[in-house]
Amino acid sequence: MRLDSAARFAAVALMWGSSYFWIKIVFGGLNSAQFSFFRILVGAVAMLGILALGRERLPRGAGVWARLVLIAFLANALPVLLVELVDDAVGADADMVSVFNASVPLCVVLLCLAARRADRVPARVAAGLVVGFAGVLVLYAPWGAEWLSAGAAVNAAAAVAYAWSMLLMEKLMGAEEGGGRAMTPLVLATTQAVIGVGWAGINMPNGGFDSTPHFSASIIGALLVLGILNTGLVYMCFAWLIREEGAAKASGVLYAVPVVLTLGMVLLEDHVLGTREILGMAVIVAGLILTRLPQRTAPAGRTRSADRATPAAKSPAAVR
């Protein structure tokens, strides 16, 4: 793995894995709807400023914006909408929800197979994702969850939607000769934050005005971290991984999130690790190593599977 890719992978895993602890601070003064709105607003303002400093522009054309709105809808608005429509979705078993969140990489693989694009998922990457998911099952052991329930169906649909959004991101960042838009990671992250402000604003009447938000130094600091880093810069790093490595391989970072979260609970909440949790994290790490091992170089004159799997990497522009 190249050093720059490793740094992006680590940044995404650490930030997304630690989000739980920052969110706990914010919820000391804001409710869920208020948090969603202020977080994305901070992220959008920050990313627009960075975009201006980088002398890049927001994309033009209704077609491009329609695809960007679809990505934001699949990754952000649809999961919230489904939870609101299904009464027991919020009360779904936490371990089951975590398993569905970790199933996104497998959903990416299945969507590629359904689209008859198996060439975009090298066998080694697919094997590593399966191993990583097995580790997640061991870590959370959700054997007693109600899998045949509306809550489970909602979380499964959200996982598929998020996986689809990643494939759309990969397409937007692909080379123009391949039908992509060669969109940079900075532009993609900025547009998603801007659109996210609209989605969060629409959701504000759903509880956002029920109480007065309270801001303290710690809450403002947590909002800045979650908005500027989580919603903006780290999301850009994630998009960069998708452009360079393809959606399937990049999605493996979602397996690192529960590992970071669990270790964070040990350091910050005095959580005592059990044997099963240690084993689960070890299996997850083994799966991640398998997905990220360097691929063999194909003989000259033959098409490289890595190039077929990540056509966006040929784009001269950076993604997201």
Secondary structure, DSSP 4 states (H G I P E B T S, - for coil): --HHHHHHHHHHHHHHHHHHHHHHHHTTT--HHHHHHHHHHHHHHHHHHHHHHTT-----SHHHHHHHHHHHIIIIIHHHHHHHHSTTSTTS-HHHHHHHHHTHHHHHHHHHHHTT-GGGS-HHHHHHHHHHHHHHHHHH--TTS--SSHHHHHHHHHHHHHHHHHHHHHHHTS-GGGT-----HHHHHHHHHHHHHHHHHHHTTTTTTSS-----HHHHHHHHIIIIIIIIIHHHHHHHHHHHH-HHHHHTHHHHHHHHHHHHHHHHS-PPPPHHHHHHHHHHHHHHHHHHSPPPPPPTTS--HHHHH-GGGG-SSPP-
